Amino acid sequence: FNVGLANPMLLFLLWANLLGHCAGFIPFLAATTASSEHIMAASSSSSCKMAVFSDVDGTLVHYPKNLAAAEPEGNADTESIDLLYLPPSKTGQRGVISSKTLRLCQKLRHRGMPFVLVSGMRSTTLFQRLPYLPRADAYVSESGGRIFYPVDSPLDDEHQIDGLVDGLLVNPEPYTGCPSSHHNPFTLVEDMEWRNQISNLQCAGSDGYSTLAPRAGSDGFSTLTPPTPIEHRRGTLWEHAKTLQKQGFFLDSSGYATAFRINRKHQEDDLALNFDNFLQKCKDREGIPDELGCSTNLGCVDFYPIMSGKRNVCDYLLRKFFGDHDEAMSLKSHALCLCDDDNDVEMALACRKAYIPSITSESMQKLASENRDMIVTENVEEGKVESLATEAALEMILYDN
């Protein structure tokens, strides 16, 4: 079967990690050499048969209206202090995630369930937030455009891996109940098979990728090579971006290689006032090339190659985890997800069940009310909101599986 043997070392690392989960522990990926035979043997013996894909913002990470009031006093290590405060994003938002959420995500992995974070966030924001996010078997950014796997760090020159993110060293933030093994630093390696497909000129092209290095600052990263302006990027995605720019839209491509975002708040008055009309046109795919997809999220529209998107990247990763030798293998039979917004709808409908800690759109509310496989854990009357609703969703998954 085809699991992308173009990078056998990467796939061996992925399978080694998953097999470790099935055995009841979570070793971080180790850099080593491997043959395709090793990968085949590992994949055929895997007993893990359910993957969990989770959105981040509004699902695992929440944004309390009064962040200052929610912040704990002092640094005492007690169960009552249960929130980690993330650094501000590129747009200035600052979220929180509960220690219990982090612990429950690790319990999923201990059960042998591959756990993946799937987000529309820019890759630079993902890198900056990694110390605060749950350990995962894969990290997806840019609405499915880029896939990264964790690897032990540091790596010596003898075991360099194609796709290693230059200069990235993640030092996880401690949290209540955090096992000592989770203090170990790690880095990421990009899935180059996926990247090579996305960077085709019929998709996003290759001009948006920049070499990144850590620095102090608002987003935590700078580019060693200046990012290529949109007007000089080739590919169907960027041709559409140029068309939208000519219509007067302000496009956000900072930190993105395979997607761009249009934010209502960043538009001139006339375009901002008529943004709902633009959202409807996007929903109807009016003027959008067949090669591109789009989704809405909290007043923003994300554009990306049609082969990308959350549902497609989840399907790709499911087959990476379990192999595609089984024709019956699908998201509907072997995947669960956690989500909250319009840009999660396709993923939610494709999975066996979707758990919804918060609903941030009318369309998601309508779908949840009509679909028994979409389970809302938020209960405002009982005070089960934000992190408490997330914890309830994760506990349901653990109980049911």
N, C-alpha and C positions, 0 to 999 in steps of 0.2 A: 504494500500500500504506500501511498505517497504522503509523507509527513515533512516534506521539504528537506531532503538530505543534502541540499546545497551547503548547509552549514551543520555538519554532523556534530561538531563540538557543542554548539549551542543546544541542539536537541538532546544530546546526552545529558547536559546539565539540567534541562527542563525535566526530563524523565527521572533523573536521579532525585530531584527535589520532590516530585510527586510520589515516587515510591517510598521515600522517607516518610511522607505524610501517612501513607497507607499503613506503614509499620508502626505508626503511633508517635512519631516525633517529627520535628521540623528542622532538619539540617539546612543551613543556607547553601546555596549552590557553590560548588567548588570548581575552580578552573582546572581542567585536565583535558587530556586528549581522549578521543573516542573514535571507534570505527562505526560504520553503519550497522554492523552486526550487533554491537553493544546496544544501539538504539532500538533495533528490532526486538531484541530479547527483553529489554526493559519495558517496551510498550506492550508486548504480548502478555507480560505477567502482571500488568497493572490491574488492580481490583477496584479502583476508584470509578464510580459510575454516575456521579452527580457533581456538576460544577456550579459555582455561585458567582454571578457577575453583578457588580454593584456600582451605581452612580456614586458621585462624591458629594457635590454641593446640594444641599437640601435633602440629602439622603443619609449620609454618614456625618457630614459636616453641616452644622447649622449656624445661622446668623441671628442671634438674639437681638431684639429691637433695642434693648438697653444693655449693651455689652459691658459698660463700666459697672453697672449694678450687679451683673452676674459674676464679675471677677472676684475670686476668693482673696481674703486677706491673709498675709503671711505665707510661709512656705511649709507649713506642717504637713507631714506625710500621713494623712488620714483618709478614711473612706469617704468622708463628707466632701473632701476636695477632689472632685471627680472629673474636672474639665481641663483639657489642654487648649491653649489659645494659639491659633495659627498666626503666622505673620501675614500682613496685608498682601492682597493680590495686586496685580498690575493696575487694576481699577480701583484699588483702595479698600476693598472689602476685607473684613477680618472675621473668620469663623471660629467655631469651637467644636471639639469632638470629645466625647466622654471616654474615660478610662475603661468603663464597662463595655462600651462599643468595641474598643481595641481588643479587650480580652475575649469577647464573644467571637470576633472575626478569627482570632487564633484558634478558638475551639473548633470552628468549622474546618480549619486546615488540619487540626489534630484528628478530626473524624475522617480524613482522607478526601476532603472535598476541595478541589482546586478553587482558589479564591482570586478574583480578578477585579481591579478597579478600572472602570470604564468611564471616561470623562470627556467633555468637550473643551476642557481647559487647555490653554497654551502649554507647550512642553516646558518652557522655562518656569511657569507657575508650578507645574507638577514637581519639577526638580527641587524647587524651593520648599514645597510642602512635605516632601517625603519623610523627613524626620518625625512628623506628627501624624502621618497616615498609617493605617494598618499594614502590617507586613502582608505582601501578596505574592502570588505565583507569577503574575504578570501585571503590568501597568499600561493602560491605554490612554493616550491623550489625543487632542485635536479631533474629537468626534470619530475616533477609529482610525485616524491617519497614521499614527505611530504606535508601535508596540515595543515595550521594554521588559526585560527579565532581570531579576536581581542576581548578582554574583558576589561572592566573597571579595573583600578588598583588604589589602592591596594585592594586585596581580603582578607577578614578575614578568620580565620581558620574554621568557621562554614560553609562557602560556597566554600571550595576548590573543584576544578574541576579536574577530571582525565585528564591528558595530559597537565597540566599547565607547561609552560616552566620555569624552575627554574631560579630565579635570574634576569629575563628579565624585565626591566622597560623602556619603550620607552617614551622619552620626545620629541614630535614633534618640528622640526625647524619651526620658523615662516616664512612666505613668503608674498609677496605683495598681499593684498586682503584676507589674511587668517582670517576666522572667529574666534572669541575668543574661541568658543567651541572646536576648533581643537588644542588648547594648552594643553588640558587635557592629562595626561600620560595614557598609556595603556600597556597591556601585551598580550601575545598570549597563546592560548590553542590548542594543536594538535588534529587533528581528529584521534581518537584511532581506530575507525572502519577501516579506510583506513590503518593506520599503522599496525594493526594486520594482514591485508591481505598481505601487502608488506613484512612484516618480516617473512613470511613463508619460510621454508628452500628451497622450490622450487623457491623462489624469491631472496630477499636480506638477509634473516636471520635477527637475532636481535643483532648480535655482534658489529655492527657498530655504535650503538646509545651510546652517552655519555651524562652525565649530564653536562650542561654548566653553566658558571657563567661569568658575565661581568668583564672585566679588561681593563686597559689601554694597548694599543698595536696595532699592525698592523691590526689585524682583530677584535679587540674589545672584544674577548671572549677567555676564556681558559676552559679547562675541569677539573671538580672536580675529575673525574676518568680518568686516561690516556686512550686515544683512543686505541682500540684494533688494532694491526698491521694486515695488509692484510693477512699475512700467518696464522693468528690465527682466522680469520673470517670464519664462516660457511655459506653455502648457495650457490646456483647456480651462483649468480653474482660474488662472491668472488673466486669460483673455476675457473671461466673464467679469472678473474684478475690474478690469480696465473699462469695460462697458458701463458698469455701475458707477465708477468714478466720473465718467463723462456725464452721467445723469445727476451728478452733484452729491452723491453719497460719500460720507467719510468712512473709510474701511480700516479696520484694525487687523494688521497682519504681523504685529510685533510678537516675536516668540513663536510664530506659526510657520511651519514648512509645508503643510498639506491642507490648510484650511484658512479661511478668513472670516471675520465677524463684522456684522453691521449692528451697532448699538443705537437704539432710539435716542438715548441721552446725548450722543455725540453728533447728532445731525443738526443742520441749520433749521430755523423755526418752521419754514414751510414743509420740509420733509418730515420733521418731527411731528407736526400736527396731522400729517396724512400718513403716518407710519402704519396705522391699522390697515389702510388700503394696500400698502406694500406687503404687509404680513399675509393678507389674503391672496395676493398675487403669487407670493411664494408658495403658499399652501396649494394653490391651483397649478403651480409650476409654470406660470405664465412667463415666457421669456427666458426660462432656464434651460440650458443645453441638456440633451439626453445623457451626456456623460457625467453630469453633476447631480449631487443630492443636496438637500438643505433641510434644516430643522430649526424650530424656534425654541428659545430658552430665556425666560425672564426678561422679555422685552428686547431680545437680541435675535438675530438670524445668523446661523452658521452655514457656510457653503463649503463643500468638500467633494471629492470624487465619488461617483455613485457606487463604486466598488467598496468604498469606505462606509462610514456610518456604524452606529453601535451594533445593530443586528448582525451585519456582515462580519464585523471583526469578532463578535462573540462566536459565530459559527466557525470561523477560521480557527480560533483558539480552542474550541471544543475538540476539533479534529486533531489539533496539535497535542492536546492532553490525552485523548483516548484513541487516536488513530481513526482512519476513515475506511477500515476494512469492513466495518459493519454498516450496511446500507440503512439499517434502522436507526442508526445514531443521528440524533437531531437535537436542537435546542428544546423542542417540545417534549422530548422524552428524557433528556439528560441535563437540563439546565434550569436554574432558578435565578431570579434577579431581584434586586432592590432598586427602586427608582422613585421619581417624583414629578417629572415634567414632560412637556410635549416632545422634547428631543429623546425621550426614553420610550415613547409609545411603541415603535416597531420592535425594539428589544423586548419590551414587556409582553407584547402579544405573541412573540415567537417562542418565549420560554414556557416551561411547564406551569410555573406559577410566578407571579410578581407580587412582591411585598412592598407596600407603599407607606413609609413613615410620615410623609407630608405630601399634600396635594397643592401644587402651585399653578395649576391651570384648569380651566373649565373643561377642556377636552379630556384631561386625565380623570377628572371627577366623574364625567359622564361614562367613560369607559369602565371605570372601577365599579360604578353602580350597575352596569349591564353585564359584567363578566365575573363569574364566581371564582375564577382563577387569579383575580387581582384582589389582593387582600389589604385593606387599609387598616393600619394599626394606630393611627392617630385618633385620639378621643379627647376633644377639648373639654367636655364636661367633667371628665375624670382627671383632667390635668396631664393626660398622657400625650405630650407634644414634644416636638423637636427630638432631643437625644433620648428621652424616655420612650418615644414611639419607635425610634431606631432600635433601641435595645429590645423592645417587645418583638419587633420583626425578626431580629436575629435569633431570639429565643424560640420563636415559632419554627424557624427553619431547623434549628437544632433538635427540637422536640419531634418534628414530623419526619426527620431523616436520620 
